[in-house]
Every structure is written in structure tokens, then in C-alpha cells.
């Protein structure tokens, strides 16, 4: 995992509800537009973090520093 990915997963990000059920959360991390995509769980990881339209990391457990609405 790159240092930048690790920073996203450990940064405090406050998420807001998105309007698309596939991307239920939108957020901002130091000016970077972030989205959370819900995947086809359990065949895939539950979530994928997308930053500037690029898949950054897939994960199952919500990071403790992130706050969902």
C-alpha cells in the first residue's frame, strides 16, 4: 500500500450522503474529491475508495477516523 493510500485511510474524513446508491458517500480530503463505492460483497471487498475518479483502495472495515452521516 502506498503512503498516499495509507494517508487517506488514516485521515479524518467527514463523509456526506451521496445521491447515487452505488456511491453512497462523498467527501473531501485536503482538496481531493473522494467517493465510496459499495461493491458486490461478499465476492468483492465491501467498499472501494475512489479519489479523482481513480480506485485507490478496497476494504471491508470502515476506518476509525472516518465519520459517516
mmCIF file of the N, C-alpha and C atoms, coordinates in Angstrom:
data_MODEL
# 
_entry.id   MODEL 
# 
loop_
_atom_site.group_PDB 
_atom_site.id 
_atom_site.type_symbol 
_atom_site.label_atom_id 
_atom_site.label_alt_id 
_atom_site.label_comp_id 
_atom_site.label_asym_id 
_atom_site.label_entity_id 
_atom_site.label_seq_id 
_atom_site.pdbx_PDB_ins_code 
_atom_site.Cartn_x 
_atom_site.Cartn_y 
_atom_site.Cartn_z 
_atom_site.occupancy 
_atom_site.B_iso_or_equiv 
_atom_site.pdbx_formal_charge 
_atom_site.auth_seq_id 
_atom_site.auth_comp_id 
_atom_site.auth_asym_id 
_atom_site.auth_atom_id 
_atom_site.pdbx_PDB_model_num 
ATOM 1   N N  . UNK A 1 1  ? 0.846   -1.178  0.000   1.00 0.00 ? 1  UNK A N  1 
ATOM 2   C CA . UNK A 1 1  ? 0.000   0.000   0.000   1.00 0.00 ? 1  UNK A CA 1 
ATOM 3   C C  . UNK A 1 1  ? 0.890   1.238   0.000   1.00 0.00 ? 1  UNK A C  1 
ATOM 4   N N  . UNK A 1 2  ? 0.611   2.160   -0.900  1.00 0.00 ? 2  UNK A N  1 
ATOM 5   C CA . UNK A 1 2  ? 1.440   3.362   -0.986  1.00 0.00 ? 2  UNK A CA 1 
ATOM 6   C C  . UNK A 1 2  ? 1.184   4.283   0.193   1.00 0.00 ? 2  UNK A C  1 
ATOM 7   N N  . UNK A 1 3  ? 2.102   5.213   0.426   1.00 0.00 ? 3  UNK A N  1 
ATOM 8   C CA . UNK A 1 3  ? 1.969   6.145   1.533   1.00 0.00 ? 3  UNK A CA 1 
ATOM 9   C C  . UNK A 1 3  ? 0.723   7.011   1.367   1.00 0.00 ? 3  UNK A C  1 
ATOM 10  N N  . UNK A 1 4  ? 0.429   7.435   0.133   1.00 0.00 ? 4  UNK A N  1 
ATOM 11  C CA . UNK A 1 4  ? -0.744  8.277   -0.110  1.00 0.00 ? 4  UNK A CA 1 
ATOM 12  C C  . UNK A 1 4  ? -2.028  7.532   0.240   1.00 0.00 ? 4  UNK A C  1 
ATOM 13  N N  . UNK A 1 5  ? -2.126  6.258   -0.136  1.00 0.00 ? 5  UNK A N  1 
ATOM 14  C CA . UNK A 1 5  ? -3.303  5.458   0.216   1.00 0.00 ? 5  UNK A CA 1 
ATOM 15  C C  . UNK A 1 5  ? -3.425  5.366   1.721   1.00 0.00 ? 5  UNK A C  1 
ATOM 16  N N  . UNK A 1 6  ? -2.326  5.065   2.383   1.00 0.00 ? 6  UNK A N  1 
ATOM 17  C CA . UNK A 1 6  ? -2.354  4.963   3.844   1.00 0.00 ? 6  UNK A CA 1 
ATOM 18  C C  . UNK A 1 6  ? -2.833  6.266   4.461   1.00 0.00 ? 6  UNK A C  1 
ATOM 19  N N  . UNK A 1 7  ? -2.407  7.411   3.899   1.00 0.00 ? 7  UNK A N  1 
ATOM 20  C CA . UNK A 1 7  ? -2.858  8.694   4.422   1.00 0.00 ? 7  UNK A CA 1 
ATOM 21  C C  . UNK A 1 7  ? -4.367  8.842   4.294   1.00 0.00 ? 7  UNK A C  1 
ATOM 22  N N  . UNK A 1 8  ? -4.939  8.450   3.155   1.00 0.00 ? 8  UNK A N  1 
ATOM 23  C CA . UNK A 1 8  ? -6.390  8.546   3.001   1.00 0.00 ? 8  UNK A CA 1 
ATOM 24  C C  . UNK A 1 8  ? -7.101  7.689   4.036   1.00 0.00 ? 8  UNK A C  1 
ATOM 25  N N  . UNK A 1 9  ? -6.588  6.495   4.291   1.00 0.00 ? 9  UNK A N  1 
ATOM 26  C CA . UNK A 1 9  ? -7.260  5.589   5.211   1.00 0.00 ? 9  UNK A CA 1 
ATOM 27  C C  . UNK A 1 9  ? -7.090  5.980   6.668   1.00 0.00 ? 9  UNK A C  1 
ATOM 28  N N  . UNK A 1 10 ? -6.119  6.841   6.972   1.00 0.00 ? 10 UNK A N  1 
ATOM 29  C CA . UNK A 1 10 ? -5.916  7.259   8.358   1.00 0.00 ? 10 UNK A CA 1 
ATOM 30  C C  . UNK A 1 10 ? -6.306  8.716   8.602   1.00 0.00 ? 10 UNK A C  1 
ATOM 31  N N  . UNK A 1 11 ? -6.587  9.459   7.542   1.00 0.00 ? 11 UNK A N  1 
ATOM 32  C CA . UNK A 1 11 ? -7.013  10.856  7.695   1.00 0.00 ? 11 UNK A CA 1 
ATOM 33  C C  . UNK A 1 11 ? -8.424  10.932  8.254   1.00 0.00 ? 11 UNK A C  1 
ATOM 34  N N  . UNK A 1 12 ? -8.718  12.004  8.952   1.00 0.00 ? 12 UNK A N  1 
ATOM 35  C CA . UNK A 1 12 ? -10.079 12.235  9.418   1.00 0.00 ? 12 UNK A CA 1 
ATOM 36  C C  . UNK A 1 12 ? -10.873 12.788  8.231   1.00 0.00 ? 12 UNK A C  1 
ATOM 37  N N  . UNK A 1 13 ? -11.836 12.011  7.757   1.00 0.00 ? 13 UNK A N  1 
ATOM 38  C CA . UNK A 1 13 ? -12.690 12.439  6.658   1.00 0.00 ? 13 UNK A CA 1 
ATOM 39  C C  . UNK A 1 13 ? -14.130 12.382  7.133   1.00 0.00 ? 13 UNK A C  1 
ATOM 40  N N  . UNK A 1 14 ? -14.837 13.468  6.960   1.00 0.00 ? 14 UNK A N  1 
ATOM 41  C CA . UNK A 1 14 ? -16.261 13.507  7.296   1.00 0.00 ? 14 UNK A CA 1 
ATOM 42  C C  . UNK A 1 14 ? -17.026 13.327  5.993   1.00 0.00 ? 14 UNK A C  1 
ATOM 43  N N  . UNK A 1 15 ? -17.758 12.250  5.919   1.00 0.00 ? 15 UNK A N  1 
ATOM 44  C CA . UNK A 1 15 ? -18.489 11.892  4.708   1.00 0.00 ? 15 UNK A CA 1 
ATOM 45  C C  . UNK A 1 15 ? -19.897 12.447  4.741   1.00 0.00 ? 15 UNK A C  1 
ATOM 46  N N  . UNK A 1 16 ? -20.418 12.761  3.573   1.00 0.00 ? 16 UNK A N  1 
ATOM 47  C CA . UNK A 1 16 ? -21.809 13.195  3.402   1.00 0.00 ? 16 UNK A CA 1 
ATOM 48  C C  . UNK A 1 16 ? -22.510 12.176  2.525   1.00 0.00 ? 16 UNK A C  1 
ATOM 49  N N  . UNK A 1 17 ? -23.811 12.123  2.639   1.00 0.00 ? 17 UNK A N  1 
ATOM 50  C CA . UNK A 1 17 ? -24.581 11.201  1.801   1.00 0.00 ? 17 UNK A CA 1 
ATOM 51  C C  . UNK A 1 17 ? -24.544 11.660  0.349   1.00 0.00 ? 17 UNK A C  1 
ATOM 52  N N  . UNK A 1 18 ? -24.286 10.717  -0.547  1.00 0.00 ? 18 UNK A N  1 
ATOM 53  C CA . UNK A 1 18 ? -24.335 10.987  -1.976  1.00 0.00 ? 18 UNK A CA 1 
ATOM 54  C C  . UNK A 1 18 ? -25.730 10.692  -2.512  1.00 0.00 ? 18 UNK A C  1 
ATOM 55  N N  . UNK A 1 19 ? -25.973 11.042  -3.749  1.00 0.00 ? 19 UNK A N  1 
ATOM 56  C CA . UNK A 1 19 ? -27.295 10.829  -4.338  1.00 0.00 ? 19 UNK A CA 1 
ATOM 57  C C  . UNK A 1 19 ? -27.387 9.515   -5.119  1.00 0.00 ? 19 UNK A C  1 
ATOM 58  N N  . UNK A 1 20 ? -26.253 8.844   -5.349  1.00 0.00 ? 20 UNK A N  1 
ATOM 59  C CA . UNK A 1 20 ? -26.216 7.601   -6.107  1.00 0.00 ? 20 UNK A CA 1 
ATOM 60  C C  . UNK A 1 20 ? -26.041 6.433   -5.138  1.00 0.00 ? 20 UNK A C  1 
ATOM 61  N N  . UNK A 1 21 ? -26.958 5.448   -5.143  1.00 0.00 ? 21 UNK A N  1 
ATOM 62  C CA . UNK A 1 21 ? -26.840 4.327   -4.206  1.00 0.00 ? 21 UNK A CA 1 
ATOM 63  C C  . UNK A 1 21 ? -25.557 3.506   -4.366  1.00 0.00 ? 21 UNK A C  1 
ATOM 64  N N  . UNK A 1 22 ? -24.964 3.499   -5.554  1.00 0.00 ? 22 UNK A N  1 
ATOM 65  C CA . UNK A 1 22 ? -23.709 2.783   -5.757  1.00 0.00 ? 22 UNK A CA 1 
ATOM 66  C C  . UNK A 1 22 ? -22.554 3.522   -5.095  1.00 0.00 ? 22 UNK A C  1 
ATOM 67  N N  . UNK A 1 23 ? -22.672 4.845   -5.003  1.00 0.00 ? 23 UNK A N  1 
ATOM 68  C CA . UNK A 1 23 ? -21.668 5.708   -4.360  1.00 0.00 ? 23 UNK A CA 1 
ATOM 69  C C  . UNK A 1 23 ? -22.356 6.483   -3.238  1.00 0.00 ? 23 UNK A C  1 
ATOM 70  N N  . UNK A 1 24 ? -22.626 5.811   -2.118  1.00 0.00 ? 24 UNK A N  1 
ATOM 71  C CA . UNK A 1 24 ? -23.463 6.429   -1.086  1.00 0.00 ? 24 UNK A CA 1 
ATOM 72  C C  . UNK A 1 24 ? -22.796 7.543   -0.278  1.00 0.00 ? 24 UNK A C  1 
ATOM 73  N N  . UNK A 1 25 ? -21.464 7.670   -0.361  1.00 0.00 ? 25 UNK A N  1 
ATOM 74  C CA . UNK A 1 25 ? -20.768 8.677   0.436   1.00 0.00 ? 25 UNK A CA 1 
ATOM 75  C C  . UNK A 1 25 ? -19.818 9.493   -0.438  1.00 0.00 ? 25 UNK A C  1 
ATOM 76  N N  . UNK A 1 26 ? -19.803 10.801  -0.190  1.00 0.00 ? 26 UNK A N  1 
ATOM 77  C CA . UNK A 1 26 ? -18.871 11.710  -0.842  1.00 0.00 ? 26 UNK A CA 1 
ATOM 78  C C  . UNK A 1 26 ? -18.143 12.484  0.248   1.00 0.00 ? 26 UNK A C  1 
ATOM 79  N N  . UNK A 1 27 ? -16.886 12.801  -0.005  1.00 0.00 ? 27 UNK A N  1 
ATOM 80  C CA . UNK A 1 27 ? -16.111 13.530  0.989   1.00 0.00 ? 27 UNK A CA 1 
ATOM 81  C C  . UNK A 1 27 ? -14.985 14.299  0.339   1.00 0.00 ? 27 UNK A C  1 
ATOM 82  N N  . UNK A 1 28 ? -14.216 14.973  1.182   1.00 0.00 ? 28 UNK A N  1 
ATOM 83  C CA . UNK A 1 28 ? -13.094 15.780  0.731   1.00 0.00 ? 28 UNK A CA 1 
ATOM 84  C C  . UNK A 1 28 ? -11.935 15.542  1.695   1.00 0.00 ? 28 UNK A C  1 
ATOM 85  N N  . UNK A 1 29 ? -10.761 15.285  1.135   1.00 0.00 ? 29 UNK A N  1 
ATOM 86  C CA . UNK A 1 29 ? -9.565  15.122  1.945   1.00 0.00 ? 29 UNK A CA 1 
ATOM 87  C C  . UNK A 1 29 ? -8.501  16.048  1.390   1.00 0.00 ? 29 UNK A C  1 
ATOM 88  N N  . UNK A 1 30 ? -8.296  17.159  2.056   1.00 0.00 ? 30 UNK A N  1 
ATOM 89  C CA . UNK A 1 30 ? -7.293  18.146  1.651   1.00 0.00 ? 30 UNK A CA 1 
ATOM 90  C C  . UNK A 1 30 ? -7.454  18.557  0.191   1.00 0.00 ? 30 UNK A C  1 
ATOM 91  N N  . UNK A 1 31 ? -8.702  18.774  -0.220  1.00 0.00 ? 31 UNK A N  1 
ATOM 92  C CA . UNK A 1 31 ? -8.989  19.219  -1.567  1.00 0.00 ? 31 UNK A CA 1 
ATOM 93  C C  . UNK A 1 31 ? -9.177  18.108  -2.576  1.00 0.00 ? 31 UNK A C  1 
ATOM 94  N N  . UNK A 1 32 ? -8.980  16.859  -2.164  1.00 0.00 ? 32 UNK A N  1 
ATOM 95  C CA . UNK A 1 32 ? -9.176  15.720  -3.048  1.00 0.00 ? 32 UNK A CA 1 
ATOM 96  C C  . UNK A 1 32 ? -10.625 15.238  -2.948  1.00 0.00 ? 32 UNK A C  1 
ATOM 97  N N  . UNK A 1 33 ? -11.320 15.175  -4.090  1.00 0.00 ? 33 UNK A N  1 
ATOM 98  C CA . UNK A 1 33 ? -12.694 14.683  -4.135  1.00 0.00 ? 33 UNK A CA 1 
ATOM 99  C C  . UNK A 1 33 ? -12.680 13.171  -3.931  1.00 0.00 ? 33 UNK A C  1 
ATOM 100 N N  . UNK A 1 34 ? -13.394 12.707  -2.912  1.00 0.00 ? 34 UNK A N  1 
ATOM 101 C CA . UNK A 1 34 ? -13.406 11.288  -2.562  1.00 0.00 ? 34 UNK A CA 1 
ATOM 102 C C  . UNK A 1 34 ? -14.820 10.724  -2.655  1.00 0.00 ? 34 UNK A C  1 
ATOM 103 N N  . UNK A 1 35 ? -14.907 9.497   -3.113  1.00 0.00 ? 35 UNK A N  1 
ATOM 104 C CA . UNK A 1 35 ? -16.168 8.761   -3.175  1.00 0.00 ? 35 UNK A CA 1 
ATOM 105 C C  . UNK A 1 35 ? -15.965 7.392   -2.557  1.00 0.00 ? 35 UNK A C  1 
ATOM 106 N N  . UNK A 1 36 ? -17.035 6.852   -2.000  1.00 0.00 ? 36 UNK A N  1 
ATOM 107 C CA . UNK A 1 36 ? -17.040 5.469   -1.555  1.00 0.00 ? 36 UNK A CA 1 
ATOM 108 C C  . UNK A 1 36 ? -18.017 4.716   -2.442  1.00 0.00 ? 36 UNK A C  1 
ATOM 109 N N  . UNK A 1 37 ? -17.537 3.633   -3.022  1.00 0.00 ? 37 UNK A N  1 
ATOM 110 C CA . UNK A 1 37 ? -18.396 2.775   -3.836  1.00 0.00 ? 37 UNK A CA 1 
ATOM 111 C C  . UNK A 1 37 ? -18.697 1.500   -3.044  1.00 0.00 ? 37 UNK A C  1 
ATOM 112 N N  . UNK A 1 38 ? -19.950 1.060   -3.084  1.00 0.00 ? 38 UNK A N  1 
ATOM 113 C CA . UNK A 1 38 ? -20.333 -0.210  -2.484  1.00 0.00 ? 38 UNK A CA 1 
ATOM 114 C C  . UNK A 1 38 ? -20.184 -1.282  -3.559  1.00 0.00 ? 38 UNK A C  1 
ATOM 115 N N  . UNK A 1 39 ? -19.456 -2.336  -3.234  1.00 0.00 ? 39 UNK A N  1 
ATOM 116 C CA . UNK A 1 39 ? -19.153 -3.398  -4.192  1.00 0.00 ? 39 UNK A CA 1 
ATOM 117 C C  . UNK A 1 39 ? -20.079 -4.598  -4.016  1.00 0.00 ? 39 UNK A C  1 
ATOM 118 N N  . UNK A 1 40 ? -19.833 -5.638  -4.789  1.00 0.00 ? 40 UNK A N  1 
ATOM 119 C CA . UNK A 1 40 ? -20.623 -6.859  -4.772  1.00 0.00 ? 40 UNK A CA 1 
ATOM 120 C C  . UNK A 1 40 ? -20.115 -7.788  -3.671  1.00 0.00 ? 40 UNK A C  1 
ATOM 121 N N  . UNK A 1 41 ? -20.389 -7.428  -2.446  1.00 0.00 ? 41 UNK A N  1 
ATOM 122 C CA . UNK A 1 41 ? -19.961 -8.195  -1.275  1.00 0.00 ? 41 UNK A CA 1 
ATOM 123 C C  . UNK A 1 41 ? -20.836 -9.438  -1.163  1.00 0.00 ? 41 UNK A C  1 
ATOM 124 N N  . UNK A 1 42 ? -20.340 -10.614 -0.857  1.00 0.00 ? 42 UNK A N  1 
ATOM 125 C CA . UNK A 1 42 ? -19.023 -10.983 -0.351  1.00 0.00 ? 42 UNK A CA 1 
ATOM 126 C C  . UNK A 1 42 ? -18.028 -11.411 -1.429  1.00 0.00 ? 42 UNK A C  1 
ATOM 127 N N  . UNK A 1 43 ? -18.421 -11.374 -2.701  1.00 0.00 ? 43 UNK A N  1 
ATOM 128 C CA . UNK A 1 43 ? -17.480 -11.766 -3.759  1.00 0.00 ? 43 UNK A CA 1 
ATOM 129 C C  . UNK A 1 43 ? -16.327 -10.772 -3.904  1.00 0.00 ? 43 UNK A C  1 
ATOM 130 N N  . UNK A 1 44 ? -16.556 -9.533  -3.506  1.00 0.00 ? 44 UNK A N  1 
ATOM 131 C CA . UNK A 1 44 ? -15.538 -8.482  -3.554  1.00 0.00 ? 44 UNK A CA 1 
ATOM 132 C C  . UNK A 1 44 ? -15.483 -7.826  -2.181  1.00 0.00 ? 44 UNK A C  1 
ATOM 133 N N  . UNK A 1 45 ? -14.495 -6.958  -1.976  1.00 0.00 ? 45 UNK A N  1 
ATOM 134 C CA . UNK A 1 45 ? -14.479 -6.167  -0.745  1.00 0.00 ? 45 UNK A CA 1 
ATOM 135 C C  . UNK A 1 45 ? -15.755 -5.335  -0.685  1.00 0.00 ? 45 UNK A C  1 
ATOM 136 N N  . UNK A 1 46 ? -16.184 -4.996  0.507   1.00 0.00 ? 46 UNK A N  1 
ATOM 137 C CA . UNK A 1 46 ? -17.432 -4.263  0.693   1.00 0.00 ? 46 UNK A CA 1 
ATOM 138 C C  . UNK A 1 46 ? -17.384 -2.871  0.071   1.00 0.00 ? 46 UNK A C  1 
ATOM 139 N N  . UNK A 1 47 ? -16.273 -2.154  0.274   1.00 0.00 ? 47 UNK A N  1 
ATOM 140 C CA . UNK A 1 47 ? -16.153 -0.771  -0.192  1.00 0.00 ? 47 UNK A CA 1 
ATOM 141 C C  . UNK A 1 47 ? -14.910 -0.570  -1.050  1.00 0.00 ? 47 UNK A C  1 
ATOM 142 N N  . UNK A 1 48 ? -14.957 0.466   -1.900  1.00 0.00 ? 48 UNK A N  1 
ATOM 143 C CA . UNK A 1 48 ? -13.771 0.949   -2.609  1.00 0.00 ? 48 UNK A CA 1 
ATOM 144 C C  . UNK A 1 48 ? -13.707 2.460   -2.453  1.00 0.00 ? 48 UNK A C  1 
ATOM 145 N N  . UNK A 1 49 ? -12.532 2.959   -2.076  1.00 0.00 ? 49 UNK A N  1 
ATOM 146 C CA . UNK A 1 49 ? -12.275 4.392   -2.004  1.00 0.00 ? 49 UNK A CA 1 
ATOM 147 C C  . UNK A 1 49 ? -11.835 4.857   -3.389  1.00 0.00 ? 49 UNK A C  1 
ATOM 148 N N  . UNK A 1 50 ? -12.509 5.883   -3.902  1.00 0.00 ? 50 UNK A N  1 
ATOM 149 C CA . UNK A 1 50 ? -12.185 6.454   -5.202  1.00 0.00 ? 50 UNK A CA 1 
ATOM 150 C C  . UNK A 1 50 ? -11.826 7.922   -4.996  1.00 0.00 ? 50 UNK A C  1 
ATOM 151 N N  . UNK A 1 51 ? -10.672 8.321   -5.516  1.00 0.00 ? 51 UNK A N  1 
ATOM 152 C CA . UNK A 1 51 ? -10.205 9.698   -5.402  1.00 0.00 ? 51 UNK A CA 1 
ATOM 153 C C  . UNK A 1 51 ? -9.900  10.203  -6.800  1.00 0.00 ? 51 UNK A C  1 
ATOM 154 N N  . UNK A 1 52 ? -10.516 11.315  -7.166  1.00 0.00 ? 52 UNK A N  1 
ATOM 155 C CA . UNK A 1 52 ? -10.339 11.887  -8.508  1.00 0.00 ? 52 UNK A CA 1 
ATOM 156 C C  . UNK A 1 52 ? -10.561 10.825  -9.596  1.00 0.00 ? 52 UNK A C  1 
ATOM 157 N N  . UNK A 1 53 ? -11.646 10.061  -9.446  1.00 0.00 ? 53 UNK A N  1 
ATOM 158 C CA . UNK A 1 53 ? -12.053 9.043   -10.427 1.00 0.00 ? 53 UNK A CA 1 
ATOM 159 C C  . UNK A 1 53 ? -11.082 7.865   -10.549 1.00 0.00 ? 53 UNK A C  1 
ATOM 160 N N  . UNK A 1 54 ? -10.209 7.670   -9.575  1.00 0.00 ? 54 UNK A N  1 
ATOM 161 C CA . UNK A 1 54 ? -9.275  6.532   -9.578  1.00 0.00 ? 54 UNK A CA 1 
ATOM 162 C C  . UNK A 1 54 ? -9.526  5.667   -8.352  1.00 0.00 ? 54 UNK A C  1 
ATOM 163 N N  . UNK A 1 55 ? -9.589  4.353   -8.564  1.00 0.00 ? 55 UNK A N  1 
ATOM 164 C CA . UNK A 1 55 ? -9.731  3.433   -7.446  1.00 0.00 ? 55 UNK A CA 1 
ATOM 165 C C  . UNK A 1 55 ? -8.430  3.432   -6.655  1.00 0.00 ? 55 UNK A C  1 
ATOM 166 N N  . UNK A 1 56 ? -8.534  3.737   -5.368  1.00 0.00 ? 56 UNK A N  1 
ATOM 167 C CA . UNK A 1 56 ? -7.349  3.852   -4.522  1.00 0.00 ? 56 UNK A CA 1 
ATOM 168 C C  . UNK A 1 56 ? -7.167  2.617   -3.646  1.00 0.00 ? 56 UNK A C  1 
ATOM 169 N N  . UNK A 1 57 ? -8.245  2.177   -2.984  1.00 0.00 ? 57 UNK A N  1 
ATOM 170 C CA . UNK A 1 57 ? -8.139  1.032   -2.077  1.00 0.00 ? 57 UNK A CA 1 
ATOM 171 C C  . UNK A 1 57 ? -9.515  0.411   -1.893  1.00 0.00 ? 57 UNK A C  1 
ATOM 172 N N  . UNK A 1 58 ? -9.532  -0.907  -1.762  1.00 0.00 ? 58 UNK A N  1 
ATOM 173 C CA . UNK A 1 58 ? -10.758 -1.628  -1.429  1.00 0.00 ? 58 UNK A CA 1 
ATOM 174 C C  . UNK A 1 58 ? -10.610 -2.180  -0.022  1.00 0.00 ? 58 UNK A C  1 
ATOM 175 N N  . UNK A 1 59 ? -11.705 -2.208  0.727   1.00 0.00 ? 59 UNK A N  1 
ATOM 176 C CA . UNK A 1 59 ? -11.627 -2.611  2.124   1.00 0.00 ? 59 UNK A CA 1 
ATOM 177 C C  . UNK A 1 59 ? -13.001 -3.066  2.606   1.00 0.00 ? 59 UNK A C  1 
ATOM 178 N N  . UNK A 1 60 ? -13.015 -3.745  3.748   1.00 0.00 ? 60 UNK A N  1 
ATOM 179 C CA . UNK A 1 60 ? -14.257 -4.217  4.350   1.00 0.00 ? 60 UNK A CA 1 
ATOM 180 C C  . UNK A 1 60 ? -14.602 -3.443  5.627   1.00 0.00 ? 60 UNK A C  1 
ATOM 181 N N  . UNK A 1 61 ? -13.610 -3.104  6.415   1.00 0.00 ? 61 UNK A N  1 
ATOM 182 C CA . UNK A 1 61 ? -13.838 -2.424  7.692   1.00 0.00 ? 61 UNK A CA 1 
ATOM 183 C C  . UNK A 1 61 ? -13.687 -0.924  7.531   1.00 0.00 ? 61 UNK A C  1 
ATOM 184 N N  . UNK A 1 62 ? -14.699 -0.185  7.962   1.00 0.00 ? 62 UNK A N  1 
ATOM 185 C CA . UNK A 1 62 ? -14.704 1.279   7.864   1.00 0.00 ? 62 UNK A CA 1 
ATOM 186 C C  . UNK A 1 62 ? -13.600 1.840   8.754   1.00 0.00 ? 62 UNK A C  1 
ATOM 187 N N  . UNK A 1 63 ? -12.704 2.684   8.202   1.00 0.00 ? 63 UNK A N  1 
ATOM 188 C CA . UNK A 1 63 ? -11.628 3.272   9.014   1.00 0.00 ? 63 UNK A CA 1 
ATOM 189 C C  . UNK A 1 63 ? -12.174 4.076   10.206  1.00 0.00 ? 63 UNK A C  1 
ATOM 190 N N  . UNK A 1 64 ? -11.502 3.941   11.320  1.00 0.00 ? 64 UNK A N  1 
ATOM 191 C CA . UNK A 1 64 ? -11.983 4.566   12.567  1.00 0.00 ? 64 UNK A CA 1 
ATOM 192 C C  . UNK A 1 64 ? -11.972 6.083   12.520  1.00 0.00 ? 64 UNK A C  1 
ATOM 193 N N  . UNK A 1 65 ? -11.144 6.696   11.674  1.00 0.00 ? 65 UNK A N  1 
ATOM 194 C CA . UNK A 1 65 ? -11.075 8.150   11.600  1.00 0.00 ? 65 UNK A CA 1 
ATOM 195 C C  . UNK A 1 65 ? -12.109 8.766   10.664  1.00 0.00 ? 65 UNK A C  1 
ATOM 196 N N  . UNK A 1 66 ? -12.838 7.923   9.968   1.00 0.00 ? 66 UNK A N  1 
ATOM 197 C CA . UNK A 1 66 ? -13.869 8.401   9.048   1.00 0.00 ? 66 UNK A CA 1 
ATOM 198 C C  . UNK A 1 66 ? -15.209 8.437   9.750   1.00 0.00 ? 66 UNK A C  1 
ATOM 199 N N  . UNK A 1 67 ? -15.978 9.494   9.484   1.00 0.00 ? 67 UNK A N  1 
ATOM 200 C CA . UNK A 1 67 ? -17.297 9.652   10.111  1.00 0.00 ? 67 UNK A CA 1 
ATOM 201 C C  . UNK A 1 67 ? -18.386 9.650   9.054   1.00 0.00 ? 67 UNK A C  1 
ATOM 202 N N  . UNK A 1 68 ? -19.292 8.686   9.171   1.00 0.00 ? 68 UNK A N  1 
ATOM 203 C CA . UNK A 1 68 ? -20.430 8.583   8.243   1.00 0.00 ? 68 UNK A CA 1 
ATOM 204 C C  . UNK A 1 68 ? -21.621 9.344   8.811   1.00 0.00 ? 68 UNK A C  1 
ATOM 205 N N  . UNK A 1 69 ? -22.479 9.857   7.907   1.00 0.00 ? 69 UNK A N  1 
ATOM 206 C CA . UNK A 1 69 ? -23.688 10.534  8.405   1.00 0.00 ? 69 UNK A CA 1 
ATOM 207 C C  . UNK A 1 69 ? -24.668 9.556   9.006   1.00 0.00 ? 69 UNK A C  1 
# 
